[in-house]
Amino acid sequence: GIFGGEATYPAFPIAPRKVYIEMGAYVPLDKLPADIQELFSYNFPKAKQMLADAGYPNGFKASIIGQNKDADQMQMVKAYWKDVGVDLEIQLKEPAVFASIQTQHTYPELLFSAGSGTYPTNLMNYLSTDWHNYSDYTGPEMSPKALELDEVYFEEKEVGRVFSEFAPHLYRLALYTGMPQGFGYGFWQPWVQNYHGENSVGNSEAPSFVRYIWVDMDMKKALGK
């Protein structure tokens, strides 16, 4: 399999990170309302019936644009959806072309892409004025909720409460089909000091943490390295 069993879901619109679980923002699937749990279940007859009720008793064709790096996952989705009658035409684009299509929202139907971030103070994938809103959703409830989250930004427990109460609405909108999130692991030597597993400090500046760490040369030497 693509993830080799090393993945979990739901992972969108919020990732199952330890810090988000502890602040109460991420709610595990088995703790979500029954109707949301059903969204993540495999119910072939109901899926077929929903398509028929929507006017597509024989399914339909659709195009999906993505990149070569995501080809395997897209093929998996294509095979999965074909079972209920949705025939996906996969269109792979090189990165520059894909970026243009993505930012300008010129994809005719579906887009296979990463979200803008899966943290509890982020609603960019839903705000009508944000280009990260790949679904082009224009619901009026998003901006006030984003402002509410901004106002409690430094109060983790309050962020957790506000987001967890709003998350069921995001799931029920079903604007995005989220993929599982693979597990990630970080390792460092004991002589690396002032490091606690950070991978980003600031605004998506992944390598910026290196300026804060230091190497305990005495420890390294004592360990024979």
Biotite code that builds the C-alpha atoms (Angstrom):
import biotite.structure as struc

atoms = struc.array([
    struc.Atom([0.000, 0.000, 0.000], chain_id="A", res_id=1, res_name="GLY", atom_name="CA", element="C"),
    struc.Atom([0.934, 3.633, -0.340], chain_id="A", res_id=2, res_name="ILE", atom_name="CA", element="C"),
    struc.Atom([1.227, 4.217, 3.391], chain_id="A", res_id=3, res_name="PHE", atom_name="CA", element="C"),
    struc.Atom([2.069, 0.685, 4.468], chain_id="A", res_id=4, res_name="GLY", atom_name="CA", element="C"),
    struc.Atom([-0.440, 0.963, 7.284], chain_id="A", res_id=5, res_name="GLY", atom_name="CA", element="C"),
    struc.Atom([1.486, 3.933, 8.722], chain_id="A", res_id=6, res_name="GLU", atom_name="CA", element="C"),
    struc.Atom([-1.235, 6.577, 8.421], chain_id="A", res_id=7, res_name="ALA", atom_name="CA", element="C"),
    struc.Atom([-4.376, 7.857, 10.077], chain_id="A", res_id=8, res_name="THR", atom_name="CA", element="C"),
    struc.Atom([-7.483, 9.892, 9.272], chain_id="A", res_id=9, res_name="TYR", atom_name="CA", element="C"),
    struc.Atom([-9.288, 12.193, 9.294], chain_id="A", res_id=10, res_name="PRO", atom_name="CA", element="C"),
    struc.Atom([-6.309, 14.460, 8.671], chain_id="A", res_id=11, res_name="ALA", atom_name="CA", element="C"),
    struc.Atom([-8.137, 17.398, 7.086], chain_id="A", res_id=12, res_name="PHE", atom_name="CA", element="C"),
    struc.Atom([-9.123, 20.121, 7.875], chain_id="A", res_id=13, res_name="PRO", atom_name="CA", element="C"),
    struc.Atom([-7.021, 19.475, 10.980], chain_id="A", res_id=14, res_name="ILE", atom_name="CA", element="C"),
    struc.Atom([-4.122, 17.081, 11.397], chain_id="A", res_id=15, res_name="ALA", atom_name="CA", element="C"),
    struc.Atom([-4.023, 14.511, 14.217], chain_id="A", res_id=16, res_name="PRO", atom_name="CA", element="C"),
    struc.Atom([-0.951, 16.081, 15.798], chain_id="A", res_id=17, res_name="ARG", atom_name="CA", element="C"),
    struc.Atom([-0.274, 15.537, 19.495], chain_id="A", res_id=18, res_name="LYS", atom_name="CA", element="C"),
    struc.Atom([-0.466, 19.250, 20.319], chain_id="A", res_id=19, res_name="VAL", atom_name="CA", element="C"),
    struc.Atom([-3.862, 19.627, 18.602], chain_id="A", res_id=20, res_name="TYR", atom_name="CA", element="C"),
    struc.Atom([-5.225, 16.607, 20.424], chain_id="A", res_id=21, res_name="ILE", atom_name="CA", element="C"),
    struc.Atom([-4.013, 17.936, 23.766], chain_id="A", res_id=22, res_name="GLU", atom_name="CA", element="C"),
    struc.Atom([-5.571, 21.371, 23.227], chain_id="A", res_id=23, res_name="MET", atom_name="CA", element="C"),
    struc.Atom([-8.862, 19.686, 22.285], chain_id="A", res_id=24, res_name="GLY", atom_name="CA", element="C"),
    struc.Atom([-8.943, 20.972, 18.715], chain_id="A", res_id=25, res_name="ALA", atom_name="CA", element="C"),
    struc.Atom([-8.589, 17.563, 17.040], chain_id="A", res_id=26, res_name="TYR", atom_name="CA", element="C"),
    struc.Atom([-11.397, 15.137, 17.756], chain_id="A", res_id=27, res_name="VAL", atom_name="CA", element="C"),
    struc.Atom([-10.756, 11.465, 16.836], chain_id="A", res_id=28, res_name="PRO", atom_name="CA", element="C"),
    struc.Atom([-13.142, 9.890, 14.367], chain_id="A", res_id=29, res_name="LEU", atom_name="CA", element="C"),
    struc.Atom([-14.774, 7.640, 16.954], chain_id="A", res_id=30, res_name="ASP", atom_name="CA", element="C"),
    struc.Atom([-15.653, 10.707, 19.042], chain_id="A", res_id=31, res_name="LYS", atom_name="CA", element="C"),
    struc.Atom([-17.279, 12.618, 16.183], chain_id="A", res_id=32, res_name="LEU", atom_name="CA", element="C"),
    struc.Atom([-21.064, 12.531, 15.557], chain_id="A", res_id=33, res_name="PRO", atom_name="CA", element="C"),
    struc.Atom([-22.401, 9.405, 13.855], chain_id="A", res_id=34, res_name="ALA", atom_name="CA", element="C"),
    struc.Atom([-23.264, 11.182, 10.601], chain_id="A", res_id=35, res_name="ASP", atom_name="CA", element="C"),
    struc.Atom([-19.669, 12.377, 10.259], chain_id="A", res_id=36, res_name="ILE", atom_name="CA", element="C"),
    struc.Atom([-18.276, 8.934, 11.045], chain_id="A", res_id=37, res_name="GLN", atom_name="CA", element="C"),
    struc.Atom([-20.451, 7.640, 8.217], chain_id="A", res_id=38, res_name="GLU", atom_name="CA", element="C"),
    struc.Atom([-18.710, 10.010, 5.786], chain_id="A", res_id=39, res_name="LEU", atom_name="CA", element="C"),
    struc.Atom([-15.514, 8.039, 6.393], chain_id="A", res_id=40, res_name="PHE", atom_name="CA", element="C"),
    struc.Atom([-17.135, 4.608, 6.177], chain_id="A", res_id=41, res_name="SER", atom_name="CA", element="C"),
    struc.Atom([-17.334, 2.276, 3.185], chain_id="A", res_id=42, res_name="TYR", atom_name="CA", element="C"),
    struc.Atom([-21.007, 2.057, 2.284], chain_id="A", res_id=43, res_name="ASN", atom_name="CA", element="C"),
    struc.Atom([-21.203, 1.020, -1.359], chain_id="A", res_id=44, res_name="PHE", atom_name="CA", element="C"),
    struc.Atom([-25.023, 0.738, -1.628], chain_id="A", res_id=45, res_name="PRO", atom_name="CA", element="C"),
    struc.Atom([-25.588, 4.143, -0.038], chain_id="A", res_id=46, res_name="LYS", atom_name="CA", element="C"),
    struc.Atom([-22.979, 5.795, -2.259], chain_id="A", res_id=47, res_name="ALA", atom_name="CA", element="C"),
    struc.Atom([-24.703, 4.389, -5.348], chain_id="A", res_id=48, res_name="LYS", atom_name="CA", element="C"),
    struc.Atom([-28.085, 5.516, -4.042], chain_id="A", res_id=49, res_name="GLN", atom_name="CA", element="C"),
    struc.Atom([-26.832, 9.033, -3.339], chain_id="A", res_id=50, res_name="MET", atom_name="CA", element="C"),
    struc.Atom([-25.551, 9.298, -6.908], chain_id="A", res_id=51, res_name="LEU", atom_name="CA", element="C"),
    struc.Atom([-28.908, 8.093, -8.224], chain_id="A", res_id=52, res_name="ALA", atom_name="CA", element="C"),
    struc.Atom([-30.764, 10.567, -6.018], chain_id="A", res_id=53, res_name="ASP", atom_name="CA", element="C"),
    struc.Atom([-28.561, 13.347, -7.403], chain_id="A", res_id=54, res_name="ALA", atom_name="CA", element="C"),
    struc.Atom([-29.528, 12.397, -10.953], chain_id="A", res_id=55, res_name="GLY", atom_name="CA", element="C"),
    struc.Atom([-26.592, 10.138, -11.811], chain_id="A", res_id=56, res_name="TYR", atom_name="CA", element="C"),
    struc.Atom([-27.908, 6.556, -11.631], chain_id="A", res_id=57, res_name="PRO", atom_name="CA", element="C"),
    struc.Atom([-25.143, 5.438, -13.989], chain_id="A", res_id=58, res_name="ASN", atom_name="CA", element="C"),
    struc.Atom([-22.447, 7.607, -12.462], chain_id="A", res_id=59, res_name="GLY", atom_name="CA", element="C"),
    struc.Atom([-20.569, 10.337, -14.319], chain_id="A", res_id=60, res_name="PHE", atom_name="CA", element="C"),
    struc.Atom([-17.175, 11.285, -15.710], chain_id="A", res_id=61, res_name="LYS", atom_name="CA", element="C"),
    struc.Atom([-14.938, 13.962, -14.231], chain_id="A", res_id=62, res_name="ALA", atom_name="CA", element="C"),
    struc.Atom([-11.415, 15.255, -14.682], chain_id="A", res_id=63, res_name="SER", atom_name="CA", element="C"),
    struc.Atom([-8.880, 15.658, -11.887], chain_id="A", res_id=64, res_name="ILE", atom_name="CA", element="C"),
    struc.Atom([-5.656, 17.639, -12.200], chain_id="A", res_id=65, res_name="ILE", atom_name="CA", element="C"),
    struc.Atom([-2.568, 16.746, -10.192], chain_id="A", res_id=66, res_name="GLY", atom_name="CA", element="C"),
    struc.Atom([1.193, 16.279, -10.295], chain_id="A", res_id=67, res_name="GLN", atom_name="CA", element="C"),
    struc.Atom([3.399, 13.293, -11.078], chain_id="A", res_id=68, res_name="ASN", atom_name="CA", element="C"),
    struc.Atom([4.406, 12.949, -7.428], chain_id="A", res_id=69, res_name="LYS", atom_name="CA", element="C"),
    struc.Atom([0.778, 12.209, -6.556], chain_id="A", res_id=70, res_name="ASP", atom_name="CA", element="C"),
    struc.Atom([0.092, 9.816, -9.433], chain_id="A", res_id=71, res_name="ALA", atom_name="CA", element="C"),
    struc.Atom([-0.090, 6.675, -7.268], chain_id="A", res_id=72, res_name="ASP", atom_name="CA", element="C"),
    struc.Atom([-2.567, 8.190, -4.837], chain_id="A", res_id=73, res_name="GLN", atom_name="CA", element="C"),
    struc.Atom([-4.665, 9.559, -7.693], chain_id="A", res_id=74, res_name="MET", atom_name="CA", element="C"),
    struc.Atom([-4.800, 6.114, -9.313], chain_id="A", res_id=75, res_name="GLN", atom_name="CA", element="C"),
    struc.Atom([-5.975, 4.696, -5.996], chain_id="A", res_id=76, res_name="MET", atom_name="CA", element="C"),
    struc.Atom([-8.756, 7.279, -5.775], chain_id="A", res_id=77, res_name="VAL", atom_name="CA", element="C"),
    struc.Atom([-9.706, 6.610, -9.404], chain_id="A", res_id=78, res_name="LYS", atom_name="CA", element="C"),
    struc.Atom([-10.055, 2.871, -8.757], chain_id="A", res_id=79, res_name="ALA", atom_name="CA", element="C"),
    struc.Atom([-11.983, 3.475, -5.538], chain_id="A", res_id=80, res_name="TYR", atom_name="CA", element="C"),
    struc.Atom([-14.473, 5.867, -7.102], chain_id="A", res_id=81, res_name="TRP", atom_name="CA", element="C"),
    struc.Atom([-14.913, 3.745, -10.226], chain_id="A", res_id=82, res_name="LYS", atom_name="CA", element="C"),
    struc.Atom([-16.670, 1.131, -8.101], chain_id="A", res_id=83, res_name="ASP", atom_name="CA", element="C"),
    struc.Atom([-19.594, 3.516, -7.564], chain_id="A", res_id=84, res_name="VAL", atom_name="CA", element="C"),
    struc.Atom([-19.640, 4.814, -11.143], chain_id="A", res_id=85, res_name="GLY", atom_name="CA", element="C"),
    struc.Atom([-17.417, 7.905, -10.986], chain_id="A", res_id=86, res_name="VAL", atom_name="CA", element="C"),
    struc.Atom([-14.933, 7.708, -13.861], chain_id="A", res_id=87, res_name="ASP", atom_name="CA", element="C"),
    struc.Atom([-11.963, 10.001, -13.215], chain_id="A", res_id=88, res_name="LEU", atom_name="CA", element="C"),
    struc.Atom([-9.761, 11.257, -16.033], chain_id="A", res_id=89, res_name="GLU", atom_name="CA", element="C"),
    struc.Atom([-6.364, 11.952, -14.462], chain_id="A", res_id=90, res_name="ILE", atom_name="CA", element="C"),
    struc.Atom([-4.454, 14.891, -15.930], chain_id="A", res_id=91, res_name="GLN", atom_name="CA", element="C"),
    struc.Atom([-0.874, 15.199, -14.654], chain_id="A", res_id=92, res_name="LEU", atom_name="CA", element="C"),
    struc.Atom([0.851, 18.568, -14.927], chain_id="A", res_id=93, res_name="LYS", atom_name="CA", element="C"),
    struc.Atom([4.444, 19.625, -14.344], chain_id="A", res_id=94, res_name="GLU", atom_name="CA", element="C"),
    struc.Atom([4.924, 21.802, -11.233], chain_id="A", res_id=95, res_name="PRO", atom_name="CA", element="C"),
    struc.Atom([4.937, 25.259, -12.845], chain_id="A", res_id=96, res_name="ALA", atom_name="CA", element="C"),
    struc.Atom([1.798, 24.573, -14.871], chain_id="A", res_id=97, res_name="VAL", atom_name="CA", element="C"),
    struc.Atom([0.090, 22.991, -11.878], chain_id="A", res_id=98, res_name="PHE", atom_name="CA", element="C"),
    struc.Atom([0.940, 25.993, -9.674], chain_id="A", res_id=99, res_name="ALA", atom_name="CA", element="C"),
    struc.Atom([-0.618, 28.348, -12.216], chain_id="A", res_id=100, res_name="SER", atom_name="CA", element="C"),
    struc.Atom([-3.782, 26.267, -12.478], chain_id="A", res_id=101, res_name="ILE", atom_name="CA", element="C"),
    struc.Atom([-3.985, 25.957, -8.705], chain_id="A", res_id=102, res_name="GLN", atom_name="CA", element="C"),
    struc.Atom([-3.515, 29.620, -7.815], chain_id="A", res_id=103, res_name="THR", atom_name="CA", element="C"),
    struc.Atom([-5.739, 30.930, -10.599], chain_id="A", res_id=104, res_name="GLN", atom_name="CA", element="C"),
    struc.Atom([-8.444, 28.313, -10.015], chain_id="A", res_id=105, res_name="HIS", atom_name="CA", element="C"),
    struc.Atom([-8.595, 27.350, -13.680], chain_id="A", res_id=106, res_name="THR", atom_name="CA", element="C"),
    struc.Atom([-9.167, 23.642, -13.054], chain_id="A", res_id=107, res_name="TYR", atom_name="CA", element="C"),
    struc.Atom([-12.493, 22.678, -14.695], chain_id="A", res_id=108, res_name="PRO", atom_name="CA", element="C"),
    struc.Atom([-13.571, 20.209, -12.014], chain_id="A", res_id=109, res_name="GLU", atom_name="CA", element="C"),
    struc.Atom([-11.308, 18.505, -9.473], chain_id="A", res_id=110, res_name="LEU", atom_name="CA", element="C"),
    struc.Atom([-7.855, 19.281, -8.107], chain_id="A", res_id=111, res_name="LEU", atom_name="CA", element="C"),
    struc.Atom([-5.538, 16.924, -6.220], chain_id="A", res_id=112, res_name="PHE", atom_name="CA", element="C"),
    struc.Atom([-3.523, 19.112, -3.914], chain_id="A", res_id=113, res_name="SER", atom_name="CA", element="C"),
    struc.Atom([-2.286, 19.635, -0.381], chain_id="A", res_id=114, res_name="ALA", atom_name="CA", element="C"),
    struc.Atom([-4.272, 22.036, 1.770], chain_id="A", res_id=115, res_name="GLY", atom_name="CA", element="C"),
    struc.Atom([-2.883, 25.342, 3.003], chain_id="A", res_id=116, res_name="SER", atom_name="CA", element="C"),
    struc.Atom([-2.257, 23.969, 6.478], chain_id="A", res_id=117, res_name="GLY", atom_name="CA", element="C"),
    struc.Atom([-3.997, 21.661, 8.900], chain_id="A", res_id=118, res_name="THR", atom_name="CA", element="C"),
    struc.Atom([-3.788, 23.624, 12.128], chain_id="A", res_id=119, res_name="TYR", atom_name="CA", element="C"),
    struc.Atom([-6.745, 24.884, 14.195], chain_id="A", res_id=120, res_name="PRO", atom_name="CA", element="C"),
    struc.Atom([-6.312, 28.617, 13.565], chain_id="A", res_id=121, res_name="THR", atom_name="CA", element="C"),
    struc.Atom([-6.409, 28.154, 9.805], chain_id="A", res_id=122, res_name="ASN", atom_name="CA", element="C"),
    struc.Atom([-9.562, 28.472, 7.715], chain_id="A", res_id=123, res_name="LEU", atom_name="CA", element="C"),
    struc.Atom([-7.844, 29.607, 4.512], chain_id="A", res_id=124, res_name="MET", atom_name="CA", element="C"),
    struc.Atom([-9.228, 26.620, 2.619], chain_id="A", res_id=125, res_name="ASN", atom_name="CA", element="C"),
    struc.Atom([-12.728, 27.962, 3.254], chain_id="A", res_id=126, res_name="TYR", atom_name="CA", element="C"),
    struc.Atom([-12.488, 31.781, 3.124], chain_id="A", res_id=127, res_name="LEU", atom_name="CA", element="C"),
    struc.Atom([-14.122, 33.205, 0.005], chain_id="A", res_id=128, res_name="SER", atom_name="CA", element="C"),
    struc.Atom([-11.340, 35.771, -0.578], chain_id="A", res_id=129, res_name="THR", atom_name="CA", element="C"),
    struc.Atom([-8.416, 33.359, -0.169], chain_id="A", res_id=130, res_name="ASP", atom_name="CA", element="C"),
    struc.Atom([-6.860, 31.600, -3.159], chain_id="A", res_id=131, res_name="TRP", atom_name="CA", element="C"),
    struc.Atom([-6.328, 28.536, -0.963], chain_id="A", res_id=132, res_name="HIS", atom_name="CA", element="C"),
    struc.Atom([-10.109, 28.066, -1.048], chain_id="A", res_id=133, res_name="ASN", atom_name="CA", element="C"),
    struc.Atom([-9.900, 25.473, -3.815], chain_id="A", res_id=134, res_name="TYR", atom_name="CA", element="C"),
    struc.Atom([-13.586, 24.630, -3.520], chain_id="A", res_id=135, res_name="SER", atom_name="CA", element="C"),
    struc.Atom([-14.570, 28.276, -4.207], chain_id="A", res_id=136, res_name="ASP", atom_name="CA", element="C"),
    struc.Atom([-16.931, 28.107, -1.254], chain_id="A", res_id=137, res_name="TYR", atom_name="CA", element="C"),
    struc.Atom([-18.578, 31.441, -0.403], chain_id="A", res_id=138, res_name="THR", atom_name="CA", element="C"),
    struc.Atom([-20.404, 30.681, 2.843], chain_id="A", res_id=139, res_name="GLY", atom_name="CA", element="C"),
    struc.Atom([-20.761, 33.799, 5.049], chain_id="A", res_id=140, res_name="PRO", atom_name="CA", element="C"),
    struc.Atom([-20.003, 31.901, 8.264], chain_id="A", res_id=141, res_name="GLU", atom_name="CA", element="C"),
    struc.Atom([-16.279, 31.476, 7.617], chain_id="A", res_id=142, res_name="MET", atom_name="CA", element="C"),
    struc.Atom([-14.928, 35.014, 8.051], chain_id="A", res_id=143, res_name="SER", atom_name="CA", element="C"),
    struc.Atom([-16.508, 35.593, 11.499], chain_id="A", res_id=144, res_name="PRO", atom_name="CA", element="C"),
    struc.Atom([-15.202, 32.218, 12.681], chain_id="A", res_id=145, res_name="LYS", atom_name="CA", element="C"),
    struc.Atom([-11.707, 32.986, 11.382], chain_id="A", res_id=146, res_name="ALA", atom_name="CA", element="C"),
    struc.Atom([-11.753, 36.282, 13.299], chain_id="A", res_id=147, res_name="LEU", atom_name="CA", element="C"),
    struc.Atom([-12.947, 34.486, 16.425], chain_id="A", res_id=148, res_name="GLU", atom_name="CA", element="C"),
    struc.Atom([-10.014, 32.079, 16.175], chain_id="A", res_id=149, res_name="LEU", atom_name="CA", element="C"),
    struc.Atom([-7.617, 34.985, 15.645], chain_id="A", res_id=150, res_name="ASP", atom_name="CA", element="C"),
    struc.Atom([-8.875, 36.684, 18.801], chain_id="A", res_id=151, res_name="GLU", atom_name="CA", element="C"),
    struc.Atom([-7.980, 33.675, 20.961], chain_id="A", res_id=152, res_name="VAL", atom_name="CA", element="C"),
    struc.Atom([-4.814, 32.753, 19.052], chain_id="A", res_id=153, res_name="TYR", atom_name="CA", element="C"),
    struc.Atom([-2.595, 32.612, 22.157], chain_id="A", res_id=154, res_name="PHE", atom_name="CA", element="C"),
    struc.Atom([-5.129, 30.747, 24.296], chain_id="A", res_id=155, res_name="GLU", atom_name="CA", element="C"),
    struc.Atom([-4.643, 27.129, 23.267], chain_id="A", res_id=156, res_name="GLU", atom_name="CA", element="C"),
    struc.Atom([-7.543, 25.645, 25.177], chain_id="A", res_id=157, res_name="LYS", atom_name="CA", element="C"),
    struc.Atom([-9.902, 28.293, 23.831], chain_id="A", res_id=158, res_name="GLU", atom_name="CA", element="C"),
    struc.Atom([-8.645, 27.693, 20.294], chain_id="A", res_id=159, res_name="VAL", atom_name="CA", element="C"),
    struc.Atom([-9.316, 24.003, 20.857], chain_id="A", res_id=160, res_name="GLY", atom_name="CA", element="C"),
    struc.Atom([-12.836, 24.667, 22.063], chain_id="A", res_id=161, res_name="ARG", atom_name="CA", element="C"),
    struc.Atom([-13.748, 27.049, 19.229], chain_id="A", res_id=162, res_name="VAL", atom_name="CA", element="C"),
    struc.Atom([-12.309, 24.843, 16.487], chain_id="A", res_id=163, res_name="PHE", atom_name="CA", element="C"),
    struc.Atom([-13.652, 21.540, 17.806], chain_id="A", res_id=164, res_name="SER", atom_name="CA", element="C"),
    struc.Atom([-17.150, 23.003, 18.033], chain_id="A", res_id=165, res_name="GLU", atom_name="CA", element="C"),
    struc.Atom([-16.911, 24.295, 14.449], chain_id="A", res_id=166, res_name="PHE", atom_name="CA", element="C"),
    struc.Atom([-15.173, 21.266, 12.916], chain_id="A", res_id=167, res_name="ALA", atom_name="CA", element="C"),
    struc.Atom([-18.358, 19.177, 12.512], chain_id="A", res_id=168, res_name="PRO", atom_name="CA", element="C"),
    struc.Atom([-19.716, 21.901, 10.230], chain_id="A", res_id=169, res_name="HIS", atom_name="CA", element="C"),
    struc.Atom([-16.570, 21.710, 8.081], chain_id="A", res_id=170, res_name="LEU", atom_name="CA", element="C"),
    struc.Atom([-16.860, 17.929, 7.804], chain_id="A", res_id=171, res_name="TYR", atom_name="CA", element="C"),
    struc.Atom([-20.544, 18.112, 6.901], chain_id="A", res_id=172, res_name="ARG", atom_name="CA", element="C"),
    struc.Atom([-19.872, 20.601, 4.115], chain_id="A", res_id=173, res_name="LEU", atom_name="CA", element="C"),
    struc.Atom([-17.764, 17.856, 2.475], chain_id="A", res_id=174, res_name="ALA", atom_name="CA", element="C"),
    struc.Atom([-16.020, 20.388, 0.245], chain_id="A", res_id=175, res_name="LEU", atom_name="CA", element="C"),
    struc.Atom([-12.827, 18.349, 0.261], chain_id="A", res_id=176, res_name="TYR", atom_name="CA", element="C"),
    struc.Atom([-12.030, 14.653, 0.178], chain_id="A", res_id=177, res_name="THR", atom_name="CA", element="C"),
    struc.Atom([-9.131, 14.347, 2.591], chain_id="A", res_id=178, res_name="GLY", atom_name="CA", element="C"),
    struc.Atom([-6.481, 11.674, 2.236], chain_id="A", res_id=179, res_name="MET", atom_name="CA", element="C"),
    struc.Atom([-4.953, 9.866, 5.223], chain_id="A", res_id=180, res_name="PRO", atom_name="CA", element="C"),
    struc.Atom([-1.871, 11.418, 6.774], chain_id="A", res_id=181, res_name="GLN", atom_name="CA", element="C"),
    struc.Atom([1.227, 9.283, 6.921], chain_id="A", res_id=182, res_name="GLY", atom_name="CA", element="C"),
    struc.Atom([3.148, 9.104, 10.172], chain_id="A", res_id=183, res_name="PHE", atom_name="CA", element="C"),
    struc.Atom([6.359, 11.093, 10.412], chain_id="A", res_id=184, res_name="GLY", atom_name="CA", element="C"),
    struc.Atom([9.292, 10.378, 12.697], chain_id="A", res_id=185, res_name="TYR", atom_name="CA", element="C"),
    struc.Atom([12.159, 12.579, 13.817], chain_id="A", res_id=186, res_name="GLY", atom_name="CA", element="C"),
    struc.Atom([15.418, 11.433, 15.407], chain_id="A", res_id=187, res_name="PHE", atom_name="CA", element="C"),
    struc.Atom([18.363, 13.375, 16.758], chain_id="A", res_id=188, res_name="TRP", atom_name="CA", element="C"),
    struc.Atom([21.524, 12.583, 18.658], chain_id="A", res_id=189, res_name="GLN", atom_name="CA", element="C"),
    struc.Atom([21.605, 13.238, 22.428], chain_id="A", res_id=190, res_name="PRO", atom_name="CA", element="C"),
    struc.Atom([24.371, 15.815, 22.015], chain_id="A", res_id=191, res_name="TRP", atom_name="CA", element="C"),
    struc.Atom([22.076, 18.061, 19.956], chain_id="A", res_id=192, res_name="VAL", atom_name="CA", element="C"),
    struc.Atom([20.915, 20.565, 22.563], chain_id="A", res_id=193, res_name="GLN", atom_name="CA", element="C"),
    struc.Atom([17.944, 22.946, 22.703], chain_id="A", res_id=194, res_name="ASN", atom_name="CA", element="C"),
    struc.Atom([16.066, 20.825, 20.174], chain_id="A", res_id=195, res_name="TYR", atom_name="CA", element="C"),
    struc.Atom([12.706, 19.241, 20.907], chain_id="A", res_id=196, res_name="HIS", atom_name="CA", element="C"),
    struc.Atom([11.571, 17.979, 17.515], chain_id="A", res_id=197, res_name="GLY", atom_name="CA", element="C"),
    struc.Atom([10.683, 21.302, 15.901], chain_id="A", res_id=198, res_name="GLU", atom_name="CA", element="C"),
    struc.Atom([10.497, 21.349, 12.114], chain_id="A", res_id=199, res_name="ASN", atom_name="CA", element="C"),
    struc.Atom([9.392, 24.952, 11.635], chain_id="A", res_id=200, res_name="SER", atom_name="CA", element="C"),
    struc.Atom([9.763, 28.128, 13.654], chain_id="A", res_id=201, res_name="VAL", atom_name="CA", element="C"),
    struc.Atom([7.869, 31.091, 12.235], chain_id="A", res_id=202, res_name="GLY", atom_name="CA", element="C"),
    struc.Atom([5.936, 31.362, 8.992], chain_id="A", res_id=203, res_name="ASN", atom_name="CA", element="C"),
    struc.Atom([6.603, 28.053, 7.245], chain_id="A", res_id=204, res_name="SER", atom_name="CA", element="C"),
    struc.Atom([10.366, 28.512, 7.538], chain_id="A", res_id=205, res_name="GLU", atom_name="CA", element="C"),
    struc.Atom([11.216, 24.843, 7.862], chain_id="A", res_id=206, res_name="ALA", atom_name="CA", element="C"),
    struc.Atom([15.006, 25.070, 8.405], chain_id="A", res_id=207, res_name="PRO", atom_name="CA", element="C"),
    struc.Atom([14.940, 28.148, 10.658], chain_id="A", res_id=208, res_name="SER", atom_name="CA", element="C"),
    struc.Atom([15.144, 26.099, 13.876], chain_id="A", res_id=209, res_name="PHE", atom_name="CA", element="C"),
    struc.Atom([18.830, 25.335, 13.261], chain_id="A", res_id=210, res_name="VAL", atom_name="CA", element="C"),
    struc.Atom([19.889, 28.762, 14.547], chain_id="A", res_id=211, res_name="ARG", atom_name="CA", element="C"),
    struc.Atom([18.627, 27.847, 18.021], chain_id="A", res_id=212, res_name="TYR", atom_name="CA", element="C"),
    struc.Atom([20.323, 24.485, 18.479], chain_id="A", res_id=213, res_name="ILE", atom_name="CA", element="C"),
    struc.Atom([23.882, 23.708, 19.521], chain_id="A", res_id=214, res_name="TRP", atom_name="CA", element="C"),
    struc.Atom([26.141, 20.684, 19.790], chain_id="A", res_id=215, res_name="VAL", atom_name="CA", element="C"),
    struc.Atom([27.507, 19.582, 23.155], chain_id="A", res_id=216, res_name="ASP", atom_name="CA", element="C"),
    struc.Atom([30.987, 18.582, 22.005], chain_id="A", res_id=217, res_name="MET", atom_name="CA", element="C"),
    struc.Atom([31.970, 17.225, 25.422], chain_id="A", res_id=218, res_name="ASP", atom_name="CA", element="C"),
    struc.Atom([29.018, 14.838, 25.412], chain_id="A", res_id=219, res_name="MET", atom_name="CA", element="C"),
    struc.Atom([29.695, 13.838, 21.833], chain_id="A", res_id=220, res_name="LYS", atom_name="CA", element="C"),
    struc.Atom([33.334, 13.077, 22.658], chain_id="A", res_id=221, res_name="LYS", atom_name="CA", element="C"),
    struc.Atom([32.371, 11.177, 25.816], chain_id="A", res_id=222, res_name="ALA", atom_name="CA", element="C"),
    struc.Atom([30.093, 8.979, 23.719], chain_id="A", res_id=223, res_name="LEU", atom_name="CA", element="C"),
    struc.Atom([32.966, 8.222, 21.370], chain_id="A", res_id=224, res_name="GLY", atom_name="CA", element="C"),
    struc.Atom([31.659, 10.182, 18.421], chain_id="A", res_id=225, res_name="LYS", atom_name="CA", element="C"),
])
